[in-house]
């Protein structure tokens, strides 16, 4: 099986054709368990998520705030492995039919082997990878193997990125561009604000691929605000927090499905 970048592209294009932003949900593999994470992906898809990012838990998640760090820690203590991440992608994609990406820091891929990782991700039906800490100038090997296997390479841009740097990043990426709405780590925020809107405007000036905004969106009103200027709205910590706060797994699944439904309504109110 080749990767699903085409499915990702058509999914984002379909949202645009409906004059709305896509809803992209993030959930870590192995949290609360491997099976539980697969069910959580199914739940957010049932609630209305168009795309799901499956996080590969890492012991030093420098860009992640306390909520995702807590979930990663639970997953790592549970013994989650890259094989479990691949299984999560495979079973979630087979069950939902939506594009599933992996969000991961570079070190685990580097240690696992780029060729092995890309081949296994494509074989599992994955759509690509979001690589927040891989510098574009060091990404040639990754991109060569990702292209060979039909996988998207999603890079992260930040408000601090200069226009020239944005052009370099977007020229190398595929699928979509992940625009971090503010400087700092992941987590819910009171406001997602003007910095994100300016970043989307500057990024769009360099590329035709969709620009999706993450970091800070936690409710339908914020989703609607971001959907007003972005091609996609990425939500992570808010989903993970619902799972962490739930008294049991069944309640957690109900909570994330409900949040996905609220957010799916929000991205349609742009």
Buried (B, 14 or more C-beta within 10 A) or exposed (E): EEBBBEBBBEBBEEBBEEEBBBBBBBBBBBBBBBBBBBBBBBBBBBBBBBBBBBBBBBEEBEBBBEBBBBBBBBBBEBEBBBEBBBBBBBBBBEBBEBBBBBBBBBEBBEEBEBEEBBBBBBBBBBBBBBBBEBEBEEBEEBBEBBBBBBBBBBBBBBBEBEEEBBBBBBEBBBBBBBBBBBEEBBBBBEEBBEBBBEBBEBBBEBBEBBBBBBBBBBBBEBBBBBBEBBBBBBBBBBBBBBBBEBEEBEEBBBBBBEBBBBBBBBBBBB
